[in-house]
């Protein structure tokens, strides 16, 4: 019986992507009420600074895309101004979603990182964004 419960728990880790991924009305989605998300598009306690663009926006975007892979992300969707990638935890195989939105007019790349399940993330998403920032070398 315990093995069956554990298997059911692990099977629950493969949660489908949320419906609110992507650019909606020109912005990434707001974070849900649970504290397992950070986003640069909206003020509040889950706010994180966007990635600053230094120099050419296209080159900065390519550095950001490469950095996502360098820190362990798997790109799911990529366009000229939007990226969706997933990160999977090693032990329990939880999936988190990372989104980037290029805003060349403002000179930034907006970012949103959120866990698909759970309530707390122990700052995993905030730390991921900061690791991405360091890898990109901007901001």
N, C-alpha and C positions, 0 to 999 in steps of 0.2 A: 504493500500500500504506500509506504513512503516513497518508493521509487516512482510510482505512478504520479504522485503529487508533484515530485520534483520535475518529472518529464513534462507535466502540464504547465508548471511554472516556466520552464525553459521555453516551451512552445509559445508561451505568451510574449516572449521577448521579440518575436518576429511580427511586430505590429505594423500595419499598413501605414504608408505616409499620410500625414494630415492633409485635409482638404484645402487648407489655406496657404499652401506653398506657392511661390511665384510672386510676381509683381501685380499688385491689386491697386488700381487707381494711382499708379505711379510710385507705390511704396511697397516695402516688405510688410508682412502682417505684424500686428502688435503681438506682444507676448501674452500667453494665457495668464490666468491669475496665479497659477502655481509658480514657485520661484526656480524653475528649471530651464530658464530661457534668458537670453540677453539680446538686445537689439539696439542699433544705433539710430533708428528712425523716430523713436518716441522717448520723451523725458520720463524720469521716474527712477525707482530703485533698480530696475533691470536695464537701465541705459548703459551702453558702452560706446566709447568714442568710435566714429567711423575710421577707416584706414585713410590716411592722408595721401593724396597723389602728389608725388614729387616728379616734376618733369612731364613728359608725354603721357597722356591718359591711356592710350593704347598699350604702351609699354608697361605702365603700372598695372593695368589689367592682366596682362600676360604674366607678370611677376606674381600677382595674387593667385592666378589660376595654378601656376607651377607650385606655389607655396602650399596650396591646399593638398596637393598630392604629396609634397615633401613631409607634411606633418601627419600623414596617414589617411587622408580623405579619399573617397572614391567618387569621382564625378558622375552624377546621374544625368544632369542636363546642363548644357553650356550654350549660351548665345553671346552676342557681341556685348551685351550689357547686363547679363544675369547668369548666375551659376548656382546650381543646387548640387551639394555633395553630401554623402553620408559618412559617418564615423561609427565603427562598431567596437564596443568594449571587448576586451580579450576574454575575460572570465565568463560573464553571463550573456555575452553577445547582444547587449542592448544597442539599439540604433539611435543615433542623434542626427539631426538634420542641420546643415550649415548652408546658409544662402548669402550670396553677395550680389549687390546691385551697383553698377557703375553709374555715378552721377558726375560726369565730367564737367558740367556747368558749375557745380559747387566745389569741384576739386577733391572729391572723396569717393571712396567705395564703401557703401553702407553694408552692414553685416548683421545677420541674425543667426543665432545658434540655439537650438532647443532640443531637449530630450523628448522622445516620443511617449515614454511612459514614466511613471514615478512622480514624486512630488518635489523632493530636494535633489539637487545634482551635485552638492558639495563643491560648487564653483567650477565644475568640469567645463561647462560651456563658456564661462567668462575666461577661464584659463586657456581654453582652446583659441579664443579670439586673440588673446594677448600673445600666444605662441605664434599665431598666424601673422600678427602685426610685426613681431620680431623677425620672422622669416622673410616677410615681404621687405622689411627695412624702411617702412614709412610710418610716420605718425608717432 
